[in-house]
Amino acid sequence: MKWKMSDRSLFATLLRSPWWMSFVLVGAISLASSALLPNEYKLMGTEATP
């Protein structure tokens, strides 16, 4: 069975875009999530808890 990727998906769009567009997208998502998350959860994953 041959799978065909949709031409309108985000992954297909990023494959056709310049490499720096994925970094812009990651930056926008990071800024939005840091603006919307409470302070207790902003550094989740970077802190080492025993």
Secondary structure per residue as TSV (DSSP state, phi and psi in degrees):
chain	resnum	aa	ss	phi	psi
A	1	M	-	360.0	127.9
A	2	K	-	-98.2	126.5
A	3	W	-	-94.2	139.3
A	4	K	-	-120.0	127.5
A	5	M	-	-77.6	141.1
A	6	S	-	-67.1	138.3
A	7	D	T	-71.4	-17.6
A	8	R	T	-101.8	7.8
A	9	S	S	-76.9	160.2
A	10	L	H	-63.7	-40.7
A	11	F	H	-63.1	-43.0
A	12	A	H	-66.2	-38.0
A	13	T	H	-65.1	-42.3
A	14	L	H	-68.4	-30.7
A	15	L	H	-65.9	-32.4
A	16	R	H	-85.8	-14.5
A	17	S	S	-86.9	164.6
A	18	P	-	-63.0	157.5
A	19	W	T	-61.3	-30.3
A	20	W	H	-76.4	-14.5
A	21	M	H	-66.7	-31.8
A	22	S	H	-68.8	-34.1
A	23	F	H	-68.8	-35.8
A	24	V	H	-64.2	-41.6
A	25	L	H	-64.1	-43.8
A	26	V	H	-63.1	-40.6
A	27	G	H	-63.5	-41.4
A	28	A	H	-66.0	-41.7
A	29	I	H	-66.0	-39.6
A	30	S	H	-65.3	-43.0
A	31	L	H	-65.1	-42.0
A	32	A	H	-65.8	-41.9
A	33	S	H	-70.7	-35.7
A	34	S	H	-70.9	-27.4
A	35	A	H	-76.8	-29.6
A	36	L	H	-96.4	-21.8
A	37	L	S	-81.2	148.0
A	38	P	-	-67.2	159.6
A	39	N	G	-59.8	-29.9
A	40	E	G	-65.6	-25.4
A	41	Y	G	-106.4	-3.0
A	42	K	T	-64.5	-37.2
A	43	L	T	-101.8	19.1
A	44	M	T	-60.9	129.7
A	45	G	T	100.1	-22.5
A	46	T	T	-95.8	-19.9
A	47	E	S	-90.4	137.4
A	48	A	-	-93.4	119.9
A	49	T	-	-108.0	135.9
A	50	P	-	-72.0	360.0
